Amino acid sequence: MSYATPAPATGATPHEPPAIAGGTVDIGRTLDEGPYATLQKIAVVLAALSIVVDGFDSQLIGFAIPVLIKEWGITRNAFAPVVAAGLIGMGIGSAFAGLFADRFGRRWAVVGSVLVFGSATCAIGLAPNVATIAALRFIAGLGIGGALPSSTTMTAEFTPARFRTFAVTATIVCVPLGGMVAGLFAAQVLPAYGWRALFFVGGVLPLLLAFLLLVALPESPRFLARRPRRWPELVRLLGRMARQVAPDAVFTDVREQSAERHAGFTALFRDGRARDTVAIWWAFFMCLLAVYSAFSWLPAMLTSEGLSVSLAGYGLSAYNLGGVIGALLCALAITRFGSRVPLLLCCAGGAASAWMMLGVGAAQHTGWLILGLGLHGLFVNAVQSTMYALCAYVYPTSVRATGTASALAFGRVGAILSAFAGAAVITAGGATGYLAMLGAAMVVVLIALAVVGRHIPKDLARRER
């Protein structure tokens, strides 16, 4: 199998690229069909850790709101602007992080995002009032929103094609994993030490991680291949990834370049991608509305139904635990069956599980309700997490970060809507109205994903090999 011109040495195998004496190196084939080296796995783990702390920090406000309402003597609706401010920041961060990552590199986008939300979250622990918390949540949101598209793009571009769908999903599943850890942590910390300690710890963890990222996280090889002045850096990086190339090698990406006649934001709507882009945006919009209605308001809904702060925290942890399991199972299913059928089935399951909880009383049947929330989280987060892998498949390298970030930014609009809709629906309709809203949102996601034409095919792994 050839990876460059001239032809490789005799005896090479598809997963063990030979040393290349010179000529043109196809970076796409070298990465996609080569071995999964230790350095690549380290980069993916670091990207995943950034998403763990991202998920931890993004959900802290949901756990703190019931305590703040009681401590400061204010209403639930007074916190809608706080939740919205954070989500607006996430939307802006998502949009600009993609453009930043495509221009200046994935590595600095990830590091910068983690530094921003870590610093702002720490500062919330010192906030004297709701307005200050809102301002700091906006700043934290810039980093939280930026980390997701940057880290998933990093994972996609370091992972061989045969493992990519699962690797991207495993990275995104770290959002509910971080939320699950935050829920267990909050259930212990809030009653004993209060909400300020929650934010102090939530800020220190990403700051420590940012230092580790600066030391250990390399830049994406696909990004470096597009910048000739950085080819010496790419040669050294490929050597650390068990791919030896000559110092004077010239790099190209044949498969990606043949698919990307246009670059920039308008490329999302060219070459037959317009319908898929709009449909993916709507899917992200409604799915994030459902997800952040849970992240931001589920503990408040449970406490309004008479449960303690600790039990409310466990309810959101169950939702996130279900999300971790569901996302991994859905990723495996996509690897075998393609993305269309598993995603549509999970959308239907998300709607059905929400509506099945309508008759379950929180105080009378707490265990069943928490189990139902875990099941609902399984389906909803399975859809949300694997949609990033769908974006990585639909968009080529030059606009992959922009495509993923724009979908997530559009989704953040739905998340922002959840800040006000969640508070209003819980106040007006209680648990019944809240669960009905979650089910309806997943029906719209099902319709949007049914419209997408470029789903991941079931034979992708075999074809890429």
N, C-alpha and C positions, 0 to 999 in steps of 0.2 A: 504493500500500500504506500502511496507516495504522499509525502507531506510538504515537499518543496521541489524546486528545480535547482540542481540536477536531482536524479532519482536517489532514494535512500539506499543504504548498504543492504547487502543480502542478509536474509534471516530475520528481518523486522517483523513484528506481529502487530495487529491492529491496536493493542493497548500498550505497546512498548516502542515509542517512536525512536528511530535511530539518531545518532549524531549527524548533524548536517554541516557539510563543509563550506557552504556558501549558497548564493542564489536567493530565491524568494521563498519565504516561509509563510504558509497559510496558517495564521494564528488560530483561526476557527477550527480547522481540522486537527491541529496540534493539541488544542485543549479538549475538544469534544471527543476525540477518539483515542486520546492518550491515557496514561495511568492517572489514578486519583491519588496524587502525591500527598505526603504529610503536610507540606506547607499549604496546599489548597484546603485541606481539612481544617487546619488551624485558622485560616482566614474565615471559613464558614462558621466555625465555633465562635470566633470573636464577633462576627456579625450577629450571630444568634444571641450572644450575651448582651449586646447592645439593645436587642429587642426585648429581652427579659426585663432589663431595668426600665425600658420604655413602657412596657405593659404594667410594671409595678407602679411607676410614677403617674401614668395616665389615669389610673383608677383610684388613687389615694383620695381624691376629692369626694368620690362617691361614699367612701367609708366615713369621711370626716363630717359630711353634711349633717347627719342626724345628731351628732354630738354638738356641733356648732349651733344648730337650731336651739337646742336645749340650753347651752351655756350662754349664748348671747341673747336669747329670748326674741328671735326673729322668725319670720314665716318661711315656709318652703319656697314660695315664689320669689323671695328675696335672693335666693341663691341661683335662680335661673340665669341672671346675667353673669355670674361667676362661671358657671358651667359653659355658657355660650362663649365667654371670653377665651377660655382654654381651647375650645373647639375651633373658634375663628383663627386663633394662633396656629393650631394644627393644620388647618386648611391652607393658610398662607405658607407655612413651613413646608408642607407637602409640595405645593406648586413650585416654590423657588428652589427647594433642595434638588429637584430633578434637573432643572436648568443649571444649577451650580455644579452638580455631579457630572453632567455631560460636558461642562466647560472646563472645570478645574480638577476634576478627579473624584472618584467614589470615596477614596480614603479620607480626604479632608471633609467631605460632606458628612460622613459617619462621625468622625471625631468631633467636628464642630457642633453637630446636633446634640451629642451626648453631653458636651460641656455646657451648652446653653440650658437644657432642661434640668441638668443636675444642679447648677448654680441657682436657678430660679426656684426650684423646689425647696432647696435648703432655706432660701430667704422667706418662703411662705411660713415657715416655723416661727418667724418673728413678726408676722403681720398683726397690726392692731385692729383692723376692721375689714369689712366685706370688700370695700373698694380696693384696698391694697391687695387682698387675695385675688381679686379679679384681674388686676394689672399684672401680678406675678404669674398667674395662670396663663395669661396671654403670652408672656415671654416664654414660659415653660412649654407652651403649646407649639411655639415655633420650632423648638428642638425636637419635641416628641413627634410632630408631624414630619419633620425632615429625616428622622432616623429610619422610618419604615421603608420608604422607596429606595433610599441610599443603601441600606443593608440588604434588602432583597435583590437589588441589582448586583451588589458585590457577590452575593451568594450565587446568583445565576451565572455570572461571568467567571467564577472560579471553579465551577462544577462541570464535569463532563456531561454531555447530553443525556447519556443513559441513566444518570442519577439526578438530573436537574429538577424534575417536577417534585420529587420527594424532598430534595434538599431545600428548595425554596419554601415548600409548605412547612417543613420542619423548622425553618427560620421564623416564618410568620406565626406558627403555633406558639412561639415563645411569648406573644402578646397575652393570650389567656393564661399561659404558664406563669408569667410575671404577675398577672392579676390574681391568680390562685394563691401564689405566695403572699401577695399583699393582703388578701383576705384573711389568711391564717395569721399573718403578722398583726394585722389590725385588730383581730378578735382578742389577741393577748395584750397588745400595747395600749389600745384606747381606754379600756377600763382602768388600767393601772397607771399610765403615764400621760394620757391625754393626747389631743390631736397634734400638738406642736412636735412632740417626739416622733410622731409618724412621718412628718414632713422632713425633719432633720435627717433621719435615717434614709428616707427616700431620696434625698439630695446627695448624701455622702457616697452612696453606692455607685451612682453613675460617674461621679468625679474620680473615684478610684479606678473605675473601668476606663475612663478617658486616658488616663496615664498609661495603662496597659496597651490601649489601642495605638497610642503614639509610638510606643516601643516596638510592638509586634505585628501590627496590621500592614500588609503590603498593598500597593496600588493594583488595580485590576489590570491584568495583561492585555485584555481587549482594548481598554482605554489607552494604555501605553502604545499599543500597536498603531494607533491613529495619529501619533505625534512623533515624527522622525527624530526630533531632537532628543527624545527620551528613549530611543531604541537601545543605547548602551545599558540603561537601567533595566530594560525588558530582557536583554540577553542574560544579564546576571540573575534576574528573577526566574527565568525559564531554567537556568542551570540549577537553581535551588529546588525546582519542581521536576527534576529528573528528565529534562528536555534540553539536551546540549545543542546549541546552535553557534555558528561562527560569529565572531565580533562584527563582521561586515555584512551580516544578513540583512535582507530587505523584507519587511513584513507587510502582509496583506490579509484580507479576510474575504475570500472569494464568495462564499455563500451569503454573507451578510450584505456585501456591496452589491451583489446582483439583485438583492431584494429592496435596496434603499436608494431609489433614484432621487429622492428628495430628502432633505434634512430639515430639522427644526419642527416647530409645533404643527405647521400645516401638513407635515408628512403623516400625521395621525389620521388624516382624512383623504389621503391619496392612495393610489395603487390598490383600490378595493377595500380599504380599511375603514371607510367612513361609517358604514352600518355597524360594524363591530365596535368601533370606538364609542358611538353614541349608546349602544346597548350596554356595553361594559360600564359606562358612566352611570347609567340608570341603575344597574345592578349594584354598583358600589354605593350610590346615593341611598337606596332603600335598605340595603344590608347594614350599612353603618348607622342608619337611623335606628334599626332594631338593636344593633350591638351596643351603641352608646346610650340608648334608653336603659339598657341593663347596667352598663358600667356606671352611669351617673346616678340613676334613680332607683335601681332595684333595692338597695339597702333602705332607702327612704320609704319605698312602698311597703316593704316588709315591716318596718317599725310602725308605720301608720296602721298596719293590720294587727298590731299588738305584740309583735315579737321584740325581743331584746336586741341591743346593738350587736352583741356577740353572735346571736342566731342569724341576724341579718347579714353579718359578715360571712358566716358559713354558707348562707344562701348564694351569695355572689361567688364564693369559692367553688361551690358545686357547679354553678354555671360555667366557670372557667375550666374546671376539671373536665367536664363534659366536652368543652371546646377543644382541649388538648387531645383527648381520645378521638373525637370526631374528625379533627383535621388530619391526624395521622392515618386514620382508616380511609378517609376520602382520598388522600394522596396515593395510598396503595391501590385503591380502586381505579383511580385515574391512570396510574401506570399500566394497569392491566386492560381496562375497558375504554380508555379515553376520558375526556372531561365532560362530555355532554350528559350522558345518562347519570353518572354519580352526582353531578351538581344539581340537576333537576330533581332527582329523588331527595336530596338533602333539603332543597328549598321546600318541597312538599312536606317533608318531615318537620321542618321548622314551623310551618304554619299549623300543622295538625297538633304538634306538641303544645303550642301556646294555647290553642283553643280547648284542648283536653283539660287544661288546668283551670278553666273558668269555673267549674263547680267544686273546686277543692278549697276549703276554708283554711286560711293560714294558721289560725290559732288552734282549730280543732284537728287538723291533719297536717301538722308541720312537716313531718317526715316525708309524706307523699308529695307535698308541695316542693320541698327541696330536691327530691328525686326527679320531679317533673322539670324543675329548672335546670338540673344537670342534663336531662335528655334534650331540652330545648337548646341549651348551650352547645351540645354535641352537634346538632344539625346546623345551627346558624353559624357557628365558628368554623365548621367544616367548609361551608360555602365561602365565607369571608377569607379564610386563610388560603384556600386553593385558587381563588381568583387572581392572586398575585402570580402564580405559576401560569395561569392563562394569559396574563399580560406579557410575561416573559416569552411566551410562545408567539403571540400575535405581533409583537413589535421587534424590529431588528436592533442591533447594538447602538447605532447612532442616535436613536430616539427611544431606546428601551426605558431609560430612567425617566425621560420626559413623559412617555406614554403611561408608565406606572404611576408617576407622581400626579399627572393630570387626572387620572381616574380616581386616585385617592383624594385629590383636592376636591373634585366634584362630590365624592362621597362625604367629605367633611361638611359640605353644605347640609346633607341629610343629618349628619351628626349634630350640627348646630341647631337645626330644627328640633332635634330630640331634646335639647336643653329646655326649650319652652314647652314643647308638646308633652314631654314627660311630666313636668310639674303640673301643667294644666289638666292632663288626663287623670293623674292620680288624685288631684284635688276634686275633680268633678265626678269621676267614675270609679275611683278606688282601684282595687286589683282587677276587677272585671274589665273596665275600660282599658287599663294598661295592657293586659294580656291580649285583648281583642286587637289592639293597635299593633302589637308585635306580630301576630298572625297575619294580619292584612299586609304588612310590609313585606313579609316573605313571599306572599303570592305575587306581588309586583316583581320581586327579584326573579322568581321562577319564569315569568313571562319575558323579562329582559334577557336572561341567559338562553332561553329558547330561541331568541332572535339571532344570537351570535352565530356567525357562519364558520369562523376559523377556530373551532374547538380543537384541543389537543387530541390527535388521533390515537387509537389504541395500539397501533403498531409503531409509535414514534421511537421507542427504545430500540426495537429491532432494526428499523430503517437507519437510525443514526449510527449503529454499530457497523 
